[in-house]
Structures are given as C-alpha cells and as structure tokens.
Amino acid sequence: MKTLFINFGECPENLHFEQTFLKSFKQEENIRFDIIHNFEYGYDFINQIKNPAGFRKSFLNLKNFKKDVSAVYDNLIILDFPKRRKCSAAFIWLLTEFKAKTKIFISNHLIPENGHNNAADITGKLKLFSNLNYLHMFEYDDRFSWPKLGVPKNAVIKRDYAVDCEFYKPQKVKTENYILTAGSTGRDFSQLLKAVKKTPFKIKVFSDSQRPEEIKSSDKLNWFGFSKNMNNFKKALLKSFFVILPLKPGHINSAAGNSIAFLSMATGKMVLCKETPYMANFIKDGKNGFFYKTLSPLNLSKQINRISKLSQKTRENISKEARNTILKKASLQSLIDDLKVRYLIKTR
C-alpha cells in the first residue's frame, strides 16, 4: 500500500504522531509512506528518526509540491489543517484534484473556530470535505461543526486523544518542591496561587496566556511562556512533585486539560484536576489521580495538602497506575497500530 501523509499543522504533538508511525513500520509490511511537512522549527528535544518507508520533504510551493506527489497513491492521509496560509492552496488541491483511492483527514486538535484558520474557513465555505472517504474526530469535539465542512455523515469516525508514551515515560530524577501546571484554555491561575499560599509548595506555570496582574510579583510562582519553552517542559514535568489543572467553573469543554493530564500521567505523575464526566473515564480519585470539585482556594489547598501527606509507597502506586491507565486507554502507539490495520496494510 502506498500512502501520502500530509503534516502541515506544525506542532510537537503532530510530530509525535508522524514519528510514531515511522517507528511502527516493519520491513515485512511492505508499506510505502511518503511525507510532506511544513515544519519550520526543528524540535530537537524530540528524538526523530529518518523515514524508513519513503521520503520526507518540506513544502516549498505548490508547483514543487505537485511534482513531489505525482505518483499514484492508495491513500491520502492529512493530519490537521495547515498552520500557515502558504499551504492552503496545496491543501485545497489535495481535497479536490489529487488522485488517491482513499482520502482520510485525521483531526489531532479541536475543529478551528471561524476566522482562526484560513484553510478551515475555505473548506467550510466550499464544503470541500465532501471529497473525503473518512474523517477521524475527537470523541469530545463539536460533532455538529464537522458536517458543516461537507463531511459525509457515514465518513465520521470518533477517535480518542492519545499521547506518545515512549517520549513521555517515567525517569529516575529527584523531584522538587513545586507543583507544575500548564495550558491556556479555561485556566484560572489566580485561584491556584491563592490556594498554594497555604501549602509548602511553589508553582511552575507553562502557559501562553497573559500573566494576570495579581500574580506578577509572587515569590511562590515561576511563569514560563509555553511555546518558547517546550524544550524545557518535560524536564520541569519530571522534576515536579505533582501536576494540577485549575479550570474555570464555567468552562464548557468536559475534556479541557486532558492533553496535559494524559502526558503527565504517562510520565507517572500524579494529577489533580476538575472532576468532569470525561475525566472520570480516566481518573479514579485516590487510585491513579485526584479530583477537586470546586476551584476555590480552600478546596484546592485541602486537596494539595492531602497529596503532600501521602506516603512514598502510596505515591509510587498511584504513579504506576496513572501510567498504566494511559498505556491502556490513551496510547498513541495503539492508535497508530489501529490506523495501520485500517488503511496501510489492507490486502488489495
């Protein structure tokens, strides 16, 4: 089977997705897997292997792109919408004119809101996803928005969120006396700071949100821009005592914070997060993580102190169960294996 894989949505999680595909290939599978990407940052902190099953080329322009993909392919797999406008024309050409037996779009992020992504806006206006055979969307995404892009009803397949459990794995490092928190959407770091003042911990925040005025001068908190410090994030995560996700009460997405929660759990870190129906599918309070019910300084500080008083043996057991949960329910390798069976190693 010959597959063209388009990776125009530059970000670490999409590189993990691609690399997990490459690491899974075995010589006897007889898979051809060509990649065109549009990554401008090297992501040197992620161990990358060369493509053993085809080429991996950078997108330059539409003319060169058409030459690169002039062969006949069984599959076209597009991972996410393009990050940059310069790829929009190629994205549209792939959907409308490129010849492949099966066209697949895999969403590795939530569907973009109107005006946030040029290619997504054009796709919706022209219903270009009507040309897809399959679309994989997150199970918690807005299921009513995807059909507006023209996706045939019987083409939609729900997928779980998954993390690279090989990259995010436990390591023997000395933990330090701080709580790590990360992310931007729906976070309330001010309430967390108030709660931590009554505990022995400090906080490290990795976020691209604007730092609130009231926490700019706190000696309890270190603030790092997430995008600019991705190469330092895993090291900070591994050294943290545990991870907390302070989500605003009115935030409507039940899965908010799952990416940080899952990769933290994959490394064996204890996670304290908001109890929602979605997160309850993965976390059992006191078994493999912890829940808070309300984002109040009093409630949070009680939960933080509860975790701080756990014995070393209890912490180790919870950490082990946290990783086991992600390996079982949210492993990127398992997701890739399923996609390979579905599309890449079919008999002709």
C-alpha positions in Angstrom: 0.0 0.0 0.0 1.3 3.4 -0.9 0.3 6.4 1.3 0.9 10.1 1.1 1.0 11.7 4.6 0.5 15.4 4.8 1.7 17.1 8.0 1.1 20.8 7.5 -0.1 21.6 11.1 3.3 22.3 12.8 3.3 21.5 16.5 5.0 18.9 18.7 2.0 16.6 19.0 1.8 16.3 15.2 5.5 15.5 15.0 4.9 12.8 17.7 2.1 11.4 15.6 4.3 11.2 12.5 7.3 9.8 14.3 5.1 7.1 16.0 4.0 6.0 12.5 7.6 5.7 11.3 8.8 3.8 14.4 6.0 1.3 13.9 6.9 0.2 10.4 8.4 -3.3 9.8 10.2 -4.3 6.7 8.0 -7.2 6.0 4.9 -5.0 6.0 5.9 -3.6 2.5 4.5 -0.2 3.3 5.3 2.9 1.2 4.8 6.1 3.3 5.8 9.4 1.8 5.6 12.6 4.0 5.3 16.2 3.0 5.5 18.5 6.1 5.7 22.2 6.8 7.8 22.5 9.9 10.0 25.5 10.4 11.1 24.7 13.9 13.5 21.7 14.4 12.0 20.3 17.7 15.4 19.0 18.6 14.2 17.9 22.0 12.1 15.2 20.3 14.1 12.2 19.1 13.5 11.9 15.4 14.2 9.0 13.0 14.5 9.1 9.2 11.6 7.8 7.3 12.3 4.1 6.6 9.4 3.7 4.2 9.6 6.6 1.8 10.6 10.3 1.5 10.1 13.2 3.9 10.2 16.5 2.2 9.5 20.1 3.2 6.7 22.0 1.4 8.2 24.8 -0.7 5.4 25.9 -3.1 2.5 24.4 -5.0 4.5 23.8 -8.2 7.2 21.7 -6.5 4.6 20.0 -4.3 2.7 18.7 -7.3 5.9 17.2 -8.7 6.8 15.6 -5.4 3.4 13.8 -5.2 2.9 12.9 -8.9 2.9 9.2 -8.2 -0.3 7.2 -7.8 -1.3 6.6 -4.2 -3.7 4.3 -2.5 -4.2 6.6 0.5 -4.0 10.3 1.2 -3.8 11.0 5.0 -4.0 14.6 6.1 -3.2 15.4 9.7 -5.0 18.6 10.8 -5.5 21.8 8.9 -2.4 23.7 7.7 -0.9 26.1 10.2 0.3 28.6 7.5 -1.6 30.2 4.7 1.1 29.4 2.2 -0.1 25.7 2.4 -3.8 26.5 1.8 -3.7 26.1 -2.0 -2.0 22.7 -1.7 -4.5 21.6 0.9 -7.4 22.6 -1.4 -5.8 20.9 -4.4 -5.3 17.6 -2.4 -9.0 17.6 -1.5 -10.3 18.5 -4.9 -7.9 17.2 -7.6 -5.3 14.9 -6.1 -5.9 11.3 -7.1 -6.0 8.7 -4.3 -8.2 5.6 -3.7 -9.0 6.7 -0.2 -8.8 10.2 1.3 -8.6 10.5 5.1 -8.4 13.5 7.4 -7.3 13.0 11.0 -8.0 15.7 13.4 -5.3 16.0 16.1 -6.9 19.2 17.5 -10.3 20.5 18.1 -12.0 22.0 15.0 -10.9 25.6 14.5 -13.4 28.3 15.2 -14.4 30.6 12.3 -11.7 33.0 11.4 -8.9 31.1 13.2 -7.6 29.1 10.3 -7.6 30.1 6.6 -7.8 26.6 5.2 -10.6 25.6 7.5 -12.6 28.6 6.6 -12.3 27.9 2.9 -13.1 24.2 3.4 -16.3 25.2 5.2 -17.3 27.7 2.6 -16.8 25.3 -0.3 -17.8 22.1 1.6 -14.5 20.6 0.5 -14.6 17.7 3.0 -17.4 16.2 0.8 -14.4 14.6 -1.1 -13.2 12.7 2.0 -13.8 9.0 2.5 -13.1 9.2 6.2 -12.7 11.8 8.9 -11.3 11.0 12.4 -12.5 13.5 15.0 -12.0 13.6 18.8 -14.9 12.0 20.6 -15.4 15.2 22.7 -15.2 17.6 19.8 -18.3 19.5 18.5 -19.9 16.8 16.3 -22.3 19.4 14.7 -19.5 21.5 13.3 -17.7 18.9 11.1 -20.7 18.2 8.8 -20.8 22.0 8.1 -17.5 21.4 6.2 -19.2 18.9 3.9 -18.2 15.7 5.7 -20.5 12.9 4.6 -22.3 11.5 7.7 -21.1 8.0 7.3 -17.5 9.2 6.9 -17.1 10.4 10.5 -15.1 8.2 12.9 -14.6 9.1 16.5 -11.1 8.8 18.0 -9.6 9.1 21.4 -7.0 11.5 22.5 -3.6 9.8 22.6 -0.1 10.7 23.8 3.4 9.4 22.9 4.1 7.1 25.9 7.6 6.4 24.7 8.6 10.1 24.8 6.6 10.8 27.9 7.7 8.0 30.2 8.9 7.9 33.9 12.5 8.7 34.5 14.6 8.5 37.7 15.0 12.1 38.6 14.9 13.8 42.0 11.5 15.6 42.5 11.5 19.1 43.8 9.1 21.0 46.0 6.9 22.5 43.3 3.6 21.9 41.6 3.5 22.1 37.8 0.6 23.5 35.8 0.3 24.2 32.1 -2.0 25.2 29.3 -4.1 28.2 28.4 -7.7 27.5 27.6 -10.1 27.9 30.6 -7.3 28.1 33.2 -7.5 30.2 36.4 -4.0 30.5 37.8 -5.0 33.2 40.3 -7.2 30.8 42.3 -4.4 28.3 42.3 -1.9 30.8 43.6 -4.2 31.7 46.5 -4.5 28.0 47.3 -0.8 27.3 47.2 0.0 30.1 49.6 -1.4 27.9 52.4 0.8 24.9 51.4 4.6 24.2 51.4 4.7 24.2 47.6 5.7 26.6 44.9 4.2 26.7 41.4 5.7 26.5 37.9 3.3 27.7 35.2 3.8 26.9 31.4 1.3 29.0 29.6 0.8 31.2 26.6 -1.9 33.1 28.4 -1.3 36.6 29.5 0.0 36.6 33.1 -2.6 38.1 35.5 -1.6 41.3 37.2 -2.2 40.0 40.6 0.4 37.2 40.3 3.2 39.0 38.6 5.2 39.7 41.8 4.6 36.4 43.7 7.7 34.6 45.1 5.6 31.4 45.1 5.3 31.3 41.3 7.6 31.0 38.2 5.9 31.7 34.9 7.2 30.4 31.5 5.8 31.0 28.1 4.7 27.5 26.8 5.6 27.8 23.1 9.0 29.4 23.8 9.9 26.8 26.5 8.6 23.5 25.0 12.2 22.1 25.1 12.2 22.7 28.9 8.7 21.5 29.7 9.3 17.7 30.0 12.3 18.3 32.3 10.2 20.5 34.5 7.4 18.0 34.5 9.6 15.1 35.6 11.0 17.1 38.5 7.6 18.3 39.7 6.0 16.8 42.8 2.7 16.6 41.0 0.5 18.3 38.4 -2.6 20.4 38.8 -5.0 21.8 36.3 -7.0 24.8 37.6 -10.0 25.0 35.3 -12.6 27.8 35.5 -16.0 26.5 36.7 -17.9 27.8 33.6 -15.6 26.2 31.1 -17.9 24.1 28.9 -15.4 21.5 27.5 -15.5 18.5 29.7 -12.2 17.3 28.3 -10.3 20.6 28.9 -6.9 19.9 30.2 -6.8 16.3 29.0 -3.6 16.7 27.0 -1.5 18.0 29.9 -3.2 15.4 32.3 -2.5 12.5 30.0 1.1 13.2 29.2 1.7 13.9 32.9 0.1 10.6 33.8 2.2 8.8 31.1 5.3 10.0 32.9 3.9 8.6 36.1 3.0 12.0 37.6 0.0 12.3 40.0 -2.6 14.7 38.5 -5.1 16.8 40.4 -7.9 18.1 38.1 -11.5 19.1 37.9 -14.0 16.2 38.2 -15.9 16.0 34.9 -17.8 13.2 33.2 -15.0 12.9 30.6 -12.1 12.9 33.1 -13.9 10.4 35.2 -13.4 7.8 32.4 -9.7 8.0 33.0 -9.1 9.1 36.6 -10.3 7.3 39.8 -9.7 9.6 42.8 -7.0 8.2 45.1 -6.2 5.3 42.7 -4.4 6.9 39.8 -5.0 10.6 40.3 -7.1 13.1 42.2 -10.2 15.3 41.7 -11.3 18.7 43.1 -14.9 19.6 42.9 -14.7 23.4 43.1 -12.0 25.8 42.1 -11.8 27.6 45.5 -8.6 28.3 47.4 -10.0 26.4 50.4 -10.9 23.3 48.4 -7.7 23.3 46.3 -5.5 23.7 49.4 -7.2 20.8 51.1 -6.5 18.6 48.1 -3.0 19.8 47.7 -2.3 19.1 51.4 -4.0 15.7 51.1 -1.5 14.8 48.3 1.5 16.2 50.2 0.8 13.8 53.2 0.8 10.6 51.1 3.4 8.1 51.9 6.2 7.4 49.4 4.8 3.9 48.8 1.3 5.3 48.1 2.7 7.9 45.7 4.6 5.2 43.8 1.5 3.1 43.5 -0.6 6.0 42.2 2.1 7.0 39.8 2.3 3.4 38.4 -1.5 3.2 38.0 -1.5 6.6 36.3 0.9 5.4 33.6 -0.9 2.1 33.2 -4.1 3.9 32.6 -2.7 5.9 29.7 -0.9 2.9 28.2 -4.3 1.1 28.2 -6.6 4.0 27.2 -4.7 6.8 25.5 -1.5 5.3 23.9 -0.5 6.9 20.6 1.2 3.7 19.6 -2.2 1.8 19.9 -3.9 4.5 17.9 -1.3 4.3 15.1 -1.5 0.5 15.1 -5.2 0.7 14.6 -4.8 3.2 11.7 -2.2 0.9 10.1 -4.5 -2.0 10.1 -7.4 0.1 8.8 -5.6 1.8 5.9 -1.9 0.8 5.4 -1.8 -3.0 5.4 -5.1 -3.9 3.7 -4.9 -6.5 1.1 -5.6 -5.2 -2.4 
